[in-house]
Amino acid sequence: MKLSNLPIGARFEFEGKIYTKTGPMTASAESGGQRMIPRYAVLKPVDGVPPPTAPAISRSVDADTVRSAFDAFYGTCLRLTDDFGRAELEAARQRFLESLEK
């Protein structure tokens, strides 16, 4: 298991010591002190299965609001794109708008 898979506050074992996750890449040892945990580190949860993370907050956005924001973004992209890239940009715009209809 990787550190990114554990929620803040989860306990784990790394290199024979017990740590508690305190940040995205940091943990505090039971014996004291903070340590950065490398991304490649393979960790063993101490308390069995790690506690579940908070459920993702569901948020819905009105399709017209999305279209309006996207049109403003697309206008900027269109001004910054040369003639050779405009056809591909327009195709990507059409795919995006079609995905809103599904």
Sequence and secondary structure as in RCSB ss.txt:
>XXXX:A:sequence
MKLSNLPIGARFEFEGKIYTKTGPMTASAESGGQRMIPRYAVLKPVDGVPPPTAPAISRSVDADTVRSAFDAFYG
TCLRLTDDFGRAELEAARQRFLESLEK
>XXXX:A:secstr
  GGGS TT EEEETTEEEEE SSSEEEETTS EEE  TT   EESSSS             HHHHHHHHHHHHH
HHHHHS HHHHHHHHHHHHHHHHHHH 
